[in-house]
Amino acid sequence: SGTFSSRAISFLGIAVGLLGVGAALICLFGADAGQLLGLVIAAGSAIFLIVGMRAAKDALA
């Protein structure tokens, strides 16, 4: 249950997390995935910001 935007943010968070796990495994096996890891960190930060802003908005209302 939940609104469409909540489910979309959850889906994006899961997708970014799985991509991060994949990128970390690629690095552990010796390949260069530095740019991918950087993008995953940036995307995770953006999702964290969105979740935090939504929580702050709900706390103020």
N, C-alpha and C positions, 0 to 999 in steps of 0.2 A: 504494500500500500504506500501511498505518498503521492505527492504531486509529480507532474511530468518533469519539472526542473530538478527536483530532488533525485529522481531516478536517473536522470541524465548525468547529473554531477557524480552520482555513485558509480555509474557505468564508466565515466571518464576516469575516475579515480582508480578503478580496478584495471582498466586498460593501461593507464600510465604505470601503475605498479607492476603489472606483468611485463611491460616493456622494459622497465628498470631491472627486473630480475633477469630478463634475457640479456640485456646489455652487460650486466655485471658478470654473468656466466661467460659471455663472449670475451670479456677482459681477462677473466680467470684462466681461460684457455689460451691466452697469449695474443689474441687479435686486438687491433686498435679500434676501440669503440668509444673513444673519448668524446667525440662530438655527440654521439647518441646519448651518452650518459649526461652530458651537459643539457641537452634538450629535455631529457626526462626530468632532471632536477628542476629546470625552469617550469615545465608543465606541472610538476607536483607542487611547486611553490604557488603557481597561479590557482590551482584547485584549492590549496590550503587557504589562500587569501579569500576566495569566493565563499568557502565554508565558514570562515571566521567572520566575514562581513554579514552573512546570513544569520549567524548566531547572535552577533551584536545587534542586528536589526530586530530580531525576535526578543532579545532581552530588553530593548528600549521600548518596545510596544506594549 
